[in-house]
Amino acid sequence: MRLSRDTTGVVAVAVPTWVYVPATVGALFVVTPLIAILLKIDWAHFVPLITSESSRAALLLSLKTATASTAVCVVVGVPMALALARGTFRGQSLLRALVLLPLVLPPVVGGIALLYTFGRQGLLGYQLEALGVRIAFSTAAVVLAQSFVSLPFLVVSLEGALRSAGSGYEHVAATLGARPTTVLRTVTVPLVMPGLVSGAVLAFARSLGEFGATLTFAGSLQGVTRTLPLEIYLQRESDADAAVALSLLLIVTAAVIVIASAGRRLTGPL
């Protein structure tokens, strides 16, 4: 058995050499299409392509709706992760399965489900329509669609962090007389903050790239529901160069967010 030491001096078992072969194949499988995009871009007209009025409107709308949907995921996802990781109740396994369901559902199916829930003739949309509230084919519909597909990413990440952290510190705080809400605010949340940040970043990135559910539930109205992925799809039919340029813009935007978050988690608070 071969042993090695990492940068911290901890002894670790060396990885078998053959593992690097399929790992390299997997890395090439991910990187090669990105290189293909770089080689296809019309660099001479790149800036005009990504700064057109429709492109700027789509990018701005994507950033706004992804931010809003991430906030929705945090507001409802944190309590859900706490209930699944710390709570004990009947139907807990079923709830976890239902929460994870959007991960395996085709996005278009999620869009149809939302349409039949919040659409004009939907389960809740009919009552909302009577009150003068219209959700389908609006910016709010984009936020709901993005939240629907992104919520499981935050819940899974945070639940895993809660289970890994254990509950020892929370028991100590409770023994010392802290109320449950105080324990949650001063012990639990700071303890799992890296997991919460990871989940929020994953939710934001997933929202930024959402296409199927958004198109089905919100449509493609410029400045209202046409996010950057929808703009890329439409441009592909009329201007392939613009579609490729916008694809790179979306990739770079998502990569910057993820890399910045990873750097934040590695460095930690000063």
C-alpha positions in Angstrom: 0.0 0.0 0.0 1.4 3.4 -1.0 1.1 6.3 1.4 1.5 10.0 0.7 1.2 13.2 2.7 -0.9 16.1 1.6 -0.1 19.8 2.0 -1.1 19.7 5.7 1.1 16.7 6.5 -1.8 14.3 6.9 -0.9 10.7 5.7 -3.3 9.6 2.9 -3.6 6.5 0.8 -2.2 7.0 -2.7 -4.7 6.9 -5.6 -4.2 3.9 -7.9 -2.6 5.0 -11.2 -5.3 3.5 -13.4 -7.9 5.8 -11.8 -6.4 8.7 -13.7 -7.3 7.2 -17.1 -11.1 7.3 -16.8 -10.7 10.5 -14.8 -8.9 12.1 -17.7 -11.6 10.8 -20.1 -14.3 12.3 -18.0 -12.4 15.7 -17.8 -12.0 15.7 -21.6 -15.7 14.9 -22.0 -16.5 18.1 -20.0 -13.8 20.4 -21.4 -13.8 19.5 -25.1 -17.3 21.0 -25.8 -16.2 24.2 -24.0 -13.1 24.4 -26.2 -15.4 23.8 -29.3 -17.4 26.8 -28.3 -14.3 28.9 -28.0 -13.1 27.9 -31.4 -16.5 28.6 -33.0 -16.8 32.2 -31.7 -16.6 35.1 -34.1 -14.2 37.1 -31.9 -14.2 40.1 -34.3 -17.9 40.7 -33.6 -18.1 39.2 -30.1 -18.8 42.4 -28.2 -21.5 43.6 -30.5 -23.1 40.2 -30.4 -23.4 40.1 -26.6 -24.3 43.8 -26.1 -27.3 43.9 -28.4 -30.5 45.2 -26.8 -32.1 41.8 -26.6 -29.0 40.2 -25.2 -28.6 42.8 -22.5 -32.3 42.5 -21.6 -32.1 38.7 -21.4 -28.9 38.7 -19.2 -30.3 41.3 -16.9 -33.6 39.5 -16.5 -31.7 36.2 -15.9 -29.6 37.7 -13.1 -32.7 39.3 -11.5 -34.9 36.2 -11.6 -32.0 33.9 -10.6 -31.3 36.1 -7.6 -35.0 36.2 -6.6 -35.4 32.4 -7.0 -32.3 31.8 -4.9 -33.8 34.0 -2.2 -37.0 31.9 -2.4 -35.0 28.7 -2.2 -33.2 30.0 0.9 -36.4 31.1 2.7 -38.2 27.8 2.2 -35.3 25.4 1.7 -33.5 26.1 5.0 -36.5 25.1 7.1 -37.1 22.1 4.8 -33.4 20.9 5.3 -33.7 21.4 9.0 -36.9 19.4 9.2 -35.4 16.6 7.2 -32.0 16.5 9.0 -33.1 17.3 12.6 -36.8 16.4 12.7 -38.5 13.1 13.3 -42.1 12.7 11.9 -44.2 10.4 9.9 -43.8 10.6 6.2 -40.3 12.0 6.5 -38.9 9.7 3.8 -41.8 10.5 1.5 -41.2 14.2 1.9 -37.5 13.8 1.1 -38.4 11.9 -2.1 -40.9 14.5 -3.2 -38.4 17.3 -2.5 -35.8 15.5 -4.7 -38.3 14.7 -7.5 -37.5 17.9 -9.5 -33.9 16.6 -9.9 -35.0 13.7 -12.0 -38.1 15.2 -13.7 -37.6 16.7 -17.2 -37.9 20.5 -16.8 -40.7 20.7 -19.3 -42.8 18.4 -17.0 -42.1 20.7 -14.1 -43.3 23.6 -16.3 -46.5 21.8 -17.2 -47.1 21.0 -13.5 -46.7 24.6 -12.6 -48.9 25.7 -15.5 -51.7 23.4 -14.2 -51.2 24.8 -10.7 -50.8 28.5 -11.2 -52.2 28.9 -14.8 -55.4 30.7 -15.5 -57.4 27.5 -15.3 -55.0 25.8 -12.8 -55.6 24.4 -9.4 -54.7 27.7 -7.6 -54.5 29.9 -10.6 -58.3 30.0 -11.0 -58.7 31.5 -7.6 -55.8 33.9 -8.1 -57.3 35.0 -11.4 -60.5 35.8 -9.6 -58.5 38.1 -7.3 -56.8 39.8 -10.2 -53.5 38.0 -9.8 -51.9 36.5 -12.9 -48.8 34.5 -12.6 -48.4 32.4 -15.7 -46.4 34.0 -18.6 -45.1 36.7 -16.3 -41.7 37.5 -14.6 -43.1 35.9 -11.4 -43.7 32.7 -13.4 -40.0 32.7 -14.3 -39.0 33.0 -10.6 -41.4 30.1 -9.7 -40.1 27.9 -12.5 -36.5 28.5 -11.5 -37.3 28.0 -7.8 -39.1 24.7 -8.5 -36.0 23.2 -10.3 -33.4 24.8 -8.0 -34.8 24.1 -4.6 -33.6 20.5 -4.3 -30.0 21.6 -4.8 -30.1 23.8 -1.8 -32.0 21.3 0.4 -29.7 18.4 -0.5 -26.5 20.5 0.1 -27.7 21.9 3.4 -29.2 18.6 4.7 -25.8 16.9 4.1 -24.0 19.7 5.9 -26.4 19.4 8.9 -25.9 15.6 9.1 -22.1 15.9 8.8 -21.9 18.6 11.5 -23.8 16.5 14.0 -25.9 18.0 16.8 -23.4 18.0 19.7 -22.9 21.7 19.9 -26.7 22.3 19.6 -27.2 19.9 22.6 -24.6 21.8 24.6 -26.3 25.1 23.9 -29.7 23.7 24.7 -28.4 22.3 28.0 -27.1 25.7 28.9 -30.6 27.1 28.6 -30.7 28.5 25.1 -34.1 28.5 23.4 -34.5 26.5 20.1 -34.6 29.7 18.0 -31.5 31.0 19.7 -29.7 27.6 19.1 -30.7 27.8 15.5 -29.5 31.4 15.0 -26.2 31.3 17.1 -25.1 27.7 16.7 -26.7 25.7 13.8 -26.7 28.3 11.0 -23.0 29.5 11.6 -22.0 25.8 11.8 -23.4 24.9 8.5 -22.9 28.2 6.7 -20.5 26.7 4.1 -23.1 24.1 3.2 -25.7 26.9 2.9 -23.5 29.0 0.7 -22.8 25.9 -1.5 -26.5 25.2 -1.8 -27.4 28.8 -2.6 -24.7 28.9 -5.3 -25.9 25.7 -6.9 -29.4 27.0 -6.8 -28.4 30.3 -8.4 -26.4 28.5 -11.1 -29.3 26.1 -11.8 -31.7 29.0 -12.0 -29.5 30.9 -14.4 -29.4 28.0 -16.8 -33.1 27.0 -16.5 -34.8 26.6 -19.9 -37.6 23.9 -20.2 -39.8 24.8 -17.2 -39.4 28.6 -17.9 -40.4 28.2 -21.6 -43.4 26.0 -20.7 -44.7 28.0 -17.8 -43.6 31.6 -18.6 -43.2 31.7 -22.3 -40.7 33.9 -24.1 -41.6 37.6 -23.9 -38.7 39.9 -24.4 -37.9 41.9 -21.3 -40.6 40.0 -19.3 -39.9 36.2 -19.4 -37.1 35.8 -22.1 -34.1 34.8 -20.0 -30.6 34.3 -21.4 -31.1 30.5 -22.2 -34.3 31.3 -24.1 -32.5 34.1 -26.0 -29.7 31.7 -26.9 -32.3 29.2 -28.2 -34.0 31.8 -30.4 -30.8 33.3 -31.7 -29.6 29.8 -32.7 -32.5 29.8 -35.3 -31.6 33.2 -36.7 -28.0 34.0 -35.8 -25.7 31.1 -34.9 -22.8 33.4 -34.1 -24.9 35.3 -31.6 -26.1 32.1 -30.0 -22.5 30.9 -29.6 -21.3 34.2 -28.1 -24.2 34.3 -25.6 -23.5 30.7 -24.7 -19.9 31.7 -23.7 -21.3 34.6 -21.8 -23.6 32.3 -19.8 -20.8 29.9 -19.2 -18.4 32.6 -18.0 -21.1 34.2 -15.7 -21.9 30.8 -14.1 -18.2 29.9 -13.7 -17.3 33.2 -12.1 -20.1 32.8 -9.5 -19.1 29.2 -8.7 -15.3 29.9 -8.6 -15.8 32.9 -6.4 -18.0 30.9 -4.0 -15.4 28.1 -3.9 -12.7 30.6 -3.1 -14.8 32.1 -0.3 -15.4 28.6 1.2 -11.7 27.7 1.0 -10.4 31.0 2.5 -13.2 31.3 5.1 -13.9 34.5 7.1 -10.9 36.7 7.8 
